[in-house]
Amino acid sequence: MAITTTKAVVVQIPSNNADPTKAWLDTTATPFSTTEERAEIMPVAKAEARLNAGRVVVRITKVDDAGSADQTQWTTTVEDKLVVLPSVREVAITDTLSVWARVRQVCMGQPWAESLIAAIDAKLGTD
């Protein structure tokens, strides 16, 4: 019986799904075969994860002739370990209130968006 093994570095972002099994969405999956290839992929993947308040996982999938798959994955970066440096640049909320209300709805519950939600709430409360 032959077993096919695939390895990939996967960038995941948090989803708004209440189901814990669907809490993360895969954005990119870059296959690799050697540890050297993985080392080359990692810096780019980690940078992408930081930009999207996400994480990076290494996923190994083994599939046998019968088609049954065994998948293991481990997290290399966890969202809690990412350091977000505050920006010194001020950003004005200049779009329509309905657009910002939609942005607020999408960001609700995300720990990284608390200050954004507070700014939107202040703007929505003034009209």
PATIPA-312087 format. One record per residue: x, y, z of N, C-alpha, C in turn; residue number from 1. Coordinates in Angstrom, 1 decimal, decimal comma, padded with zeros to 4 digits. Example, Ala and Ser with C-alpha at 12.3 -4.5 7.8 and 13.67 -1.06 7.14 Angstrom:
<pts>
     nc1     nc2     nc3    cac1    cac2    cac3     cc1     cc2     cc3   nr
   013,2  -005,7   007,8   012,3  -004,5   007,8   013,2  -003,3   007,8    1
   012,8  -002,2   007,1   013,7  -001,1   007,1   012,9   000,0   007,9    2
</pts>
This chain:
<pts>
     nc1     nc2     nc3    cac1    cac2    cac3     cc1     cc2     cc3   nr
   000,8  -001,2   000,0   000,0   000,0   000,0   000,9   001,2   000,0    1
   000,6   002,1  -000,9   001,4   003,4  -001,1   000,8   004,5  -000,3    2
   001,6   005,3   000,3   001,1   006,4   001,1   001,7   007,7   000,5    3
   000,9   008,6   000,2   001,3   009,9  -000,4   001,3   010,9   000,8    4
   002,4   011,6   000,9   002,5   012,6   002,0   002,6   014,0   001,4    5
   001,8   015,0   001,8   002,0   016,3   001,3   002,2   017,2   002,6    6
   003,0   018,2   002,4   003,3   019,1   003,5   003,1   020,5   003,0    7
   002,5   021,4   003,8   002,2   022,7   003,4   002,3   023,7   004,6    8
   002,8   024,9   004,3   002,7   026,0   005,3   001,5   026,7   005,0    9
   000,6   026,8   006,0  -000,8   027,4   005,8  -000,9   028,7   006,6   10
  -001,3   029,8   006,0  -001,7   031,0   006,7  -003,2   031,0   006,9   11
  -003,6   031,2   008,2  -005,0   031,2   008,5  -005,3   032,5   009,2   12
  -006,6   033,0   008,9  -007,1   034,2   009,6  -008,3   033,8   010,4   13
  -008,6   034,6   011,5  -009,8   034,3   012,3  -011,0   034,5   011,5   14
  -012,0   033,6   011,7  -013,3   033,8   011,1  -014,3   034,2   012,2   15
  -015,5   034,7   011,7  -016,5   035,1   012,7  -017,5   033,9   013,0   16
  -017,1   032,7   012,6  -017,9   031,6   012,8  -017,9   031,2   014,3   17
  -019,1   030,9   014,8  -019,2   030,5   016,2  -018,8   029,1   016,5   18
  -018,8   028,3   015,4  -018,3   026,9   015,5  -016,8   026,8   015,7   19
  -016,3   026,3   016,8  -014,9   026,3   017,1  -014,0   025,5   016,1   20
  -014,7   024,6   015,4  -013,9   023,8   014,4  -013,8   024,6   013,1   21
  -014,5   025,7   013,0  -014,4   026,6   011,8  -013,9   028,0   012,2   22
  -013,2   028,1   013,3  -012,7   029,4   013,8  -011,6   030,0   012,9   23
  -011,0   029,2   012,1  -009,9   029,7   011,2  -010,2   029,4   009,8   24
  -009,8   030,4   008,9  -010,0   030,2   007,5  -008,6   030,2   006,8   25
  -008,3   029,2   006,0  -007,1   029,1   005,2  -007,1   030,2   004,2   26
  -006,0   031,0   004,1  -005,9   032,0   003,1  -004,9   031,6   002,0   27
  -003,7   031,1   002,5  -002,8   030,6   001,5  -002,2   029,3   002,0   28
  -001,9   028,4   001,1  -001,2   027,1   001,5  -000,1   026,9   000,5   29
   001,1   026,9   001,0   002,3   026,8   000,2   002,9   025,4   000,4   30
   002,9   024,5  -000,6   003,5   023,2  -000,4   005,1   023,3  -000,2   31
   005,6   022,4   000,5   007,1   022,3   000,6   007,4   020,8   000,8   32
   008,7   020,5   000,5   009,1   019,1   000,7   010,3   019,0   001,6   33
   011,1   020,0   001,8   012,3   019,9   002,6   012,2   021,0   003,7   34
   013,0   020,8   004,7   013,0   021,9   005,8   013,6   023,2   005,3   35
   014,5   023,1   004,3   015,1   024,3   003,7   014,0   025,1   003,0   36
   013,2   024,4   002,3   012,1   025,1   001,6   011,1   025,7   002,6   37
   010,8   025,0   003,7   009,9   025,5   004,7   010,5   026,8   005,3   38
   011,8   026,8   005,6   012,5   027,9   006,2   012,4   029,1   005,3   39
   012,4   028,9   003,9   012,3   030,0   003,0   010,9   030,6   003,0   40
   009,9   029,8   003,2   008,5   030,2   003,1   008,1   030,9   004,4   41
   008,6   030,5   005,5   008,1   030,9   006,8   008,1   032,5   007,0   42
   009,2   033,2   006,7   009,1   034,6   006,9   008,0   035,3   006,2   43
   007,7   034,9   005,0   006,6   035,6   004,2   005,3   035,2   004,8   44
   005,1   033,9   005,2   003,9   033,5   005,8   003,6   034,2   007,1   45
   004,6   034,3   007,9   004,5   035,0   009,2   004,1   036,5   009,0   46
   004,7   037,1   008,1   004,4   038,5   007,8   002,9   038,7   007,3   47
   002,5   037,7   006,5   001,1   037,8   006,0   000,1   037,5   007,2   48
   000,5   036,6   008,1  -000,3   036,3   009,3  -000,4   037,6   010,2   49
   000,7   038,2   010,4   000,7   039,4   011,2  -000,2   040,5   010,7   50
  -000,2   040,7   009,3  -001,0   041,7   008,7  -002,5   041,5   008,8   51
  -002,9   040,2   009,0  -004,3   039,8   009,1  -004,7   039,3   010,4   52
  -003,9   039,5   011,5  -004,2   039,1   012,8  -004,4   037,5   012,8   53
  -003,6   036,9   012,1  -003,8   035,4   011,9  -002,7   034,6   012,5   54
  -002,5   033,4   012,0  -001,5   032,5   012,5  -001,0   031,7   011,3   55
   000,1   031,0   011,5   000,7   030,1   010,5   000,7   028,7   011,1   56
   000,3   027,7   010,3   000,3   026,3   010,7   001,1   025,5   009,7   57
   001,7   024,4   010,1   002,3   023,5   009,2   001,4   022,3   009,2   58
   000,9   021,9   008,0   000,0   020,8   007,9   000,6   019,7   007,1   59
   000,5   018,5   007,6   001,0   017,3   006,9  -000,2   016,4   006,7   60
  -000,4   016,0   005,5  -001,5   015,1   005,2  -001,0   013,8   004,5   61
  -001,4   012,7   005,0  -001,0   011,4   004,5  -002,2   010,7   003,9   62
  -002,2   010,3   002,7  -003,3   009,6   002,0  -002,8   008,3   001,5   63
  -003,6   007,2   001,9  -003,2   005,9   001,4  -004,0   005,5   000,2   64
  -003,7   004,3  -000,4  -004,4   003,9  -001,6  -005,9   003,8  -001,5   65
  -006,4   003,5  -000,3  -007,8   003,4  -000,1  -008,5   004,8   000,0   66
  -007,7   005,8   000,0  -008,3   007,2   000,0  -008,5   007,7   001,4   67
  -008,1   007,0   002,4  -008,3   007,6   003,8  -007,2   008,5   004,1   68
  -007,5   009,6   004,6  -006,5   010,7   004,9  -006,3   010,8   006,4   69
  -005,0   011,0   006,7  -004,6   011,3   008,1  -003,9   012,6   008,1   70
  -004,5   013,6   008,8  -003,9   015,0   008,8  -003,5   015,4   010,1   71
  -002,3   015,9   010,2  -001,8   016,5   011,4  -001,3   017,9   011,1   72
  -001,5   018,8   012,1  -001,0   020,2   011,9  -000,6   020,7   013,2   73
   000,4   021,6   013,2   000,8   022,3   014,4   001,0   023,8   014,1   74
   000,7   024,5   015,1   000,8   026,0   015,0   002,2   026,4   015,2   75
   002,7   027,3   014,3   004,1   027,8   014,5   004,0   029,2   015,1   76
   002,9   029,9   014,8   002,7   031,2   015,4   001,3   031,2   015,9   77
   001,1   031,8   017,1  -000,2   031,9   017,7  -000,6   033,3   017,8   78
  -001,9   033,6   017,5  -002,3   035,0   017,5  -002,0   035,8   018,8   79
  -002,0   035,1   019,9  -001,7   035,8   021,2  -000,2   036,2   021,3   80
   000,6   035,5   020,6   002,1   035,9   020,6   002,5   037,0   019,7   81
   001,6   037,4   018,8   001,9   038,4   017,8   001,9   039,8   018,5   82
   002,9   040,5   018,3   003,0   041,9   018,9   002,5   042,9   017,9   83
   001,5   043,6   018,3   001,0   044,7   017,4   001,5   046,0   017,9   84
   002,3   046,7   017,1   002,8   048,0   017,6   001,8   049,0   017,1   85
   001,4   049,9   018,0   000,4   050,9   017,7   001,0   051,9   016,7   86
   000,2   052,3   015,7   000,6   053,3   014,8   000,5   054,7   015,4   87
   001,4   055,6   015,0   001,4   057,0   015,4   000,6   057,8   014,5   88
   000,2   057,3   013,4  -000,6   058,0   012,4  -002,1   058,0   012,7   89
  -002,7   059,1   012,7  -004,1   059,2   012,9  -004,9   058,9   011,6   90
  -006,0   058,2   011,7  -006,8   057,9   010,5  -008,2   058,5   010,7   91
  -008,7   059,2   009,8  -010,0   059,8   009,9  -011,0   058,8   009,3   92
  -012,2   058,7   010,0  -013,3   057,9   009,4  -014,1   058,9   008,5   93
  -013,9   058,7   007,2  -014,5   059,6   006,3  -015,5   059,0   005,4   94
  -015,8   057,8   005,5  -016,8   057,1   004,6  -018,2   057,4   005,2   95
  -019,2   056,8   004,5  -020,6   057,0   005,0  -020,8   056,2   006,3   96
  -021,7   056,6   007,1  -021,9   055,9   008,4  -022,4   054,4   008,2   97
  -023,1   054,2   007,1  -023,6   052,8   006,9  -022,4   051,9   006,5   98
  -021,4   052,4   005,8  -020,2   051,6   005,5  -019,5   051,3   006,8   99
  -019,4   052,3   007,7  -018,7   052,0   009,0  -019,5   051,1   009,9  100
  -020,8   051,2   009,8  -021,6   050,3   010,6  -021,4   048,8   010,1  101
  -021,2   048,6   008,8  -020,9   047,3   008,3  -019,5   046,8   008,7  102
  -018,5   047,8   008,7  -017,2   047,4   009,2  -017,2   047,0   010,6  103
  -018,0   047,8   011,4  -018,1   047,5   012,9  -018,7   046,1   013,1  104
  -019,7   045,7   012,3  -020,4   044,4   012,4  -019,4   043,3   012,1  105
  -018,6   043,5   011,1  -017,6   042,4   010,7  -016,5   042,3   011,8  106
  -016,1   043,4   012,4  -015,0   043,4   013,3  -015,4   043,0   014,8  107
  -016,7   043,0   015,0  -017,1   042,7   016,4  -016,6   041,4   016,9  108
  -016,1   041,4   018,2  -015,6   040,2   018,8  -014,2   039,9   018,5  109
  -013,5   040,7   017,7  -012,1   040,5   017,4  -011,3   041,4   018,4  110
  -010,4   040,7   019,2  -009,7   041,5   020,1  -008,8   042,6   019,5  111
  -008,3   042,4   018,3  -007,4   043,4   017,7  -008,2   044,6   017,2  112
  -009,5   044,5   017,2  -010,3   045,6   016,6  -011,0   046,5   017,6  113
  -010,7   046,3   018,9  -011,4   047,0   020,0  -011,4   048,5   019,8  114
  -010,2   049,1   019,5  -010,1   050,5   019,4  -010,8   051,0   018,1  115
  -010,7   050,2   017,1  -011,5   050,6   015,9  -012,9   050,6   016,1  116
  -013,5   049,6   016,8  -014,9   049,6   017,1  -015,3   050,8   018,0  117
  -014,4   051,1   019,0  -014,7   052,3   019,8  -014,8   053,6   019,0  118
  -013,8   053,7   018,1  -013,9   054,9   017,2  -015,1   055,0   016,3  119
  -015,5   053,8   015,8  -016,7   053,8   015,0  -017,9   054,1   015,9  120
  -018,0   053,5   017,1  -019,1   053,8   018,0  -019,2   055,3   018,2  121
  -018,1   055,9   018,5  -018,1   057,4   018,7  -018,6   058,1   017,5  122
  -018,2   057,7   016,3  -018,7   058,4   015,1  -020,2   058,1   014,9  123
  -020,6   056,9   015,1  -022,0   056,6   014,9  -022,9   057,2   015,9  124
  -022,4   057,5   017,1  -023,2   058,1   018,2  -023,3   059,6   018,0  125
  -022,6   060,2   017,1  -022,6   061,7   016,9  -023,7   062,1   015,9  126
  -024,2   061,2   015,1  -025,2   061,6   014,1  -026,6   061,2   014,6  127
</pts>
